[in-house]
């Protein structure tokens, strides 16, 4: 096995706080009394409902689809009755049409997780042809479950002008507190490698890799053991460094290939998938299981019983936090996702979706509310930026509504990792300003298109 790999420039080391849950086995939660299932849990256009109020549905039944654009199918996560289709608040402060389902009183046949006793196919098992794989992945509604939520069946459609020679499974999971992929690598390594093999053969790649940071020793042990069974697949150890989970930096660390600015890993012959996505591919292709639940971490200094849970999609944050014992203190901050890139909210009615990687409850002082202090020109934000940008200069342009200048200095190349905010001694909200800059740039781009239509 090769030595420890890392990307060369930028990044930082964070307080990990993973010890709270790295040893906690995944626990499947019982179906809640009510789920709110968004019809848009993916990048692209929303699904259209194909069920109506009053209709009874079963676990895994298709309830939303759209063939008119980039989309991913939506399935029921519980057995019950559709009571309404209505707008509901999402974690990004938007609203989305959702299918509301009330659970049957009898909880028999509620199956939020695949049966772990299902035989796992090994290295010698055949893989269906590429069209069949993509069809089954599409039917299952699989998306990138690391947060991007790009429909996986589309990602598996390789163009002739961009051949893929390598597939990387992103197990870096460098956000503090979150141990979702850590536990999946420990508990479902065989399904993970089977999913990687299916993806590798489907896209015509020669080699596949599972990359994991060395702060997950048990996960490293399992993927190294499992990789020995797969001739074309390899386990890779990464240094513990934020943000190794960013695609471009992962590709640089694993293969020493530089993904050009504003291009995807495909441009250098690489396809990157998340750990949970690869396992979902195995469940769909080998067993016909649709995505009706996902594994996520509930952690933080204020959680009574931190852990990793298999959660039915559409379960509310309130029900989820209650399953973890609820908050142990009255004053706390709730962050959906990790504390570096997650979103702060106080709305416990928000539903869990395919892209919800975790929920963190921490004390107000730990969240480190930011204020617009004066930049002392220390340059720390520049030294840690993994995209070789100057966050201090870009945010100055953003705050002065100089959007074109912010674009020239690379605001759209920022990956919003938050490393600059983390190291800023003046505690300036650089990540917030960079998000605002991207939003302003998108508005400006729309205005340009209207004024200069092709």
N, C-alpha and C positions, 0 to 999 in steps of 0.2 A: 504494500500500500504506500502511495507517495506521501511526502511530508505535508505539513500544514500549509495551506495556501491562503492568500489574501490579496486584496486589491492594493495598489502601490501608494496612492496619494489621497490624503484627506480622511475623513471619518473620525470617530471618537469612541471612547469606551464609556459605557453607561452603567449606573447601578442596575444590576440585573433583576434582583428580587424574584427569581424563578424558583427558589427553594420552597416557596409557599405551596407550589402545586406540581413540581416535576415528579414527585413520588406518588401523586394521586391518580389512581386508575380512572379511566373514563367510565362515568356512570350514566346510563340511559335514564332520562327523566320520563315520568309518566305523562301521558298527554294531558294538557290543561283542559279546563272546561270550555274554553273559547280560544280560537286562533284568528288572527287577522293576517291573511296571506296576501302580500303585495303582488300585483300583476306586473311589476317591473323590479326584478332582482338581478339585473344584468345590464351590461352596457348595450345600448341600442334602443329600439322602440318598445313600448309597453306591450304586453300580451293583451289579447281580447278575452273576456270571460266566455267560457263555453258551458257554464252552468248557470242556473237561475235560482233566486230565492225560493225556498221550500223544497229544493231538490236534495235528496240524500246522496252522500258521497262516501267512498271508502278510502283507506290509506293507499296512496300511490295513484289515485285516479286523476286523470288529466283535467284541470279546471281552467287553464289559460294557455293560449297559443296565438301566434301571429306569423303568417307567412309573407307579410308584405315588407319586411325589413329585417335587419339584424336583431335577433331575439333568441330567447331560450324558454322552453316550455315550463309551465308551473303545474305542480301536482298537489293534491290535498295531503296534509300531514297527519290528519286524524280521521276517524270514522264518525260521521255525524250529519247534521243538516245545515245547508246554506241558509243563513238568515238574512243576509243583505250583501249588496255589492256597493260600496261607498268609499268616499275619499277618506284618507287617514294620513296623519303626520308621519314623516320618515325622519331618520336620524340626521340627515343633511339639511333639515329644516324645510324640505319640499313636501308636497302632498302627492299621493298616489292612489289610484283605484285599487281597492282590496276586496278579496272575497272573505266574508265573515262566516265562520263555521262554528256551530255549537256542537260539542261532543255528545255522543250517545251516553246515556247513563251507564249502560253496560260497557265496560272498558275492554272486554275480550276482543281479540283480533286487532287491537291497536298495536301496530308494529313500527315504532319510530326508528329502529336500527336493524341492519341486516343480521341474520342469524349467524353468530360466530362459529357455529358447527358446520356451516356450509364448506365442503372441501375446496381448498385453494389449489388452483392449477399451477404446476411448476414449470421449470424452464423447457421441458420437452413437449408441453401442451401446445397444440396448434393455435394460431391466431387467425380469426376470420379475415377475409379480404378487406381492404381499406374502406370500400363503400359500405360494407356491413358494419364495420366498427363505427364509422361516422354516423350511420343511421341509428344505431343503438345509443350512442352518446347523445345524439339530438333528442331521441325519444325520452331519455332520462332527464333531460333539462340540466345537463352539467355545465357549470361555468367555472371560471377561475376563482377558487375559494380562498385565495390568499388576500383578497380585497378588490382586485381589479374587476372581477365578475364578467370577463369577456367570454362569450359563448364558446365552449370548447370544440364543438363540432366544426365551427368555422376555422378555429385555430389549426385544426388537423387537415385543412384543405391546403396543401402545399402547392405553390405555383411553380411552374417549370423554370422560371427565371430566378427563383430563389431556392435551390435545393438545400435540404437539411441534412447535415452529417452527424450532428450531435443533439441529444436531448438532455436537459438538466432538470432535475427535480429540486426545487428550492426548499430546503429544510433549514435555512439559516435561522429564521425566526428570531431576529435580533431585537425586537421590541421588548422592553422590560415587562415583567409579570406574565406574559403570554407563553403558555406551554402546550398549546393545541397540537402543533406538528411534532413536538417533542414526544408527547404521549402516543401519538399515532405511529411514529417510527418505532417506539418501544413495543407497542401492542399489535400492530398490523403491518409489520415489515414485509411479510410474504405477499400480501395484497398490494403493497406499495410497489414492490419490484415487478410483480405481474402487470400492474398498470403501466409502469414505465416500459416494460417489454412490448406491451400492446401498442403504446404510443410510438416507440422506436420503429417497429416494423411498419406501422401504418404510414408514417411520414418518410420511410426509407432511409433512416439514419443508421450509421455504422455502430455508434456507441451511445450508451446512456449513463448518466451519473446521478447519484443521490448525494447532495452536498449538505453538510450539517456542521454547525459551529461546535467547537470543542468544549463549550460550556454545557453540553448535553452528553455526559459520558455514557449513560445507559443507552441512549439512542444511537450514539456512535458504535457502541458494542454490537447492538442488534443489526444495524445496516451493514457493518463489516462482515458479520457472520452470514447474513443473508446474501450478500453480494458474491460470496464464494461459490454459490450455487448457479449463478447466472453468467455465462461466458462473455456476453457482450456488455455487461453492466458493471459499474464500479462505484464504490463508496468513497467520498472525498471529504477530508477534514478541513474545515475553515477556521482561521483565527477568529477569536471573539472580538468583533469590531463592527460598530454601527456605521453605515447601513449595508451590511453584506447582503441583505435580502432584496436590495434594489437590483432589478434584472441586469442592467448594464455592468454593475460592479460584480455581480455573481459570475457573469460570463468572463469578465477580466480575471477574476480570481481563479476560476476553474480551468479555463482554456487559454488564458493570456491573449484574448482577442478584444480589440477595442470596437465597441459598437458606436458608429458615427452619431454625431448630434442629430436629433430629430429622426432617427431611424430605430427600428426594432431589432432584437437579436437575430431575427430571420435574415437580416441583411448580411450577417457574417456566418450563416449556415447553422444557427442554433435555435432550438425551440425550448422555452422555459415553462414549466408547469409547477403548480403547488403540490405539496404532499397529499392533501386531502382530495384534490382534483384527480390525481393519479389513482388513488384508492377508489374514488367514485367511478372511474373508467372501468376498473376491474369489476365492481359491483354491477355496472350496467351491461358490459359486454359478456361477462361469464354467467351472470345470474338474473339479468333483466330487472335490476332494482333501480328505481327512479330516485332522484334527490328529494327526499321529504324531510330530512333532518340534517343537522351538521354538528360537528364537535367544536366546542369553544371553551375558553377558560373564563372562569369568574374568580377574580383575585383582587388583591389589594389589602392595605393595612386595616381597612374598616370592614372587611367581609368576615362574617362569623365563621364560616366553614368554606374556605377557598377550595376550588376543585376544577376538574375538567368534566364536561357534561356533553352527552349526545342529546341535542335539543330539537324538538319538533319545530319546523319552520312556522313562523307566525305566532309563537309564544311571546308574550309581552316581556319587556325587561323587568317589570314588577314581579311577574311569576318566576322568572329566571333567578332574580336576586333572592326571592323568598326560598327557592329550592336550595340556595347556598347558605341558608340560615339567616338571611337578611343582614342589614348593616349592624355592626356592633356598637356604633356611636351615632349620635344624632347629627353631628356636623361633618359633612363629607362632600366630595365631588364625584360624580358618576361620569366616567369616560367610556364611550363605546369604541372599541379598538384599543390599541396601546396608548400609553401616555405621551408618546412622542408625536404620533400622527393621528391619534383618535379624535373624536368629537365630543365635546362637553355637552351634557344635556341634563335636564331635570324632569323630562317627560318619561315616566315609567310605562306609559301605554305603547311606546314604540315597539314594533315587532322585530323579532330575530329574523334575519334574511340569510340567503346563501353566502353573503360576503361578510357576515358578522364574525370576526375572529375571536373576540373576547369582550369582556366587560370588566372594568377596573374601578373599584371604589377606594379612594384615598382621601387623606385629610387635606384640608384647604392649603396648608403650607407646603405639602408635598407636590401639589399641582403647579405651584409657582406661577401665580397670576402675574402677568407682565404689565409693565407701564412704559410710556414713551419717554424714557430717559435719554439724555444726550449721549451720542456715540463718542467714545473716548479714543477712537481710531487705533485700537490695539491690534486689529487685524486677525483676531482669533477666528472670527466667522469665515474669513478667507482661507485660513490654514486648515480648517476641518471640512470645507465644502468638497464633497466627493465629485462634484461636477466642474471643479476648477473655476467657479464663479466668484464674484465679489458681492455677497449679499448686502454689505453696508451701502455700496453705491447704488445697487438696484433698488433697494427699499427707499433710499432718498428720492430717487426719481418717482417711484410709486406714490409716495406721500405728497409729492408736489404736482401730481397729475401729469407727469411727463412720461406718458405711456410708451411713446415711440422710442425714447431714450432707454427706458427700462427693457424694451424688446431688443435694442441693439446690444445691451449688456447681458442678455441671455435669460430674462425672466421666464421665458417659455422652456428653457432647458433645465430649469430647477425641478428636482424630483420631489420637493416638499417633504424631505426627510426630517427637518427640524433640528439638525445637528448645530446649525448656526445659532438658533435660539438657546439651545442647551448650554453652549459655552459662553454666551454673551455676558460679561461681567456687569453690564448696565441693565440686564434683564429686559432688553428691548423685545417687543413681540415681532421678531423678524419673520417667523413662519406665517403669522397672520397677515402681515403686509405683503409677503410674497404671494399668498393665496389671492389677496385683493388685486395684486398686479396681474396675475394670470386672468382673473375675471375681467379686468379692464381691457386687457389685450384681446380677449375673446369678443368683447363688445365692439372694439375697434375693428377687428377683422370682419365681423358681420357688416359693419358700416361700409368698409371698403368693398365688400362683395356687392352690396346694394348699389353703390355708386359706380362700380365698374363690373357689371355682369359679363360673364364670358359669352 
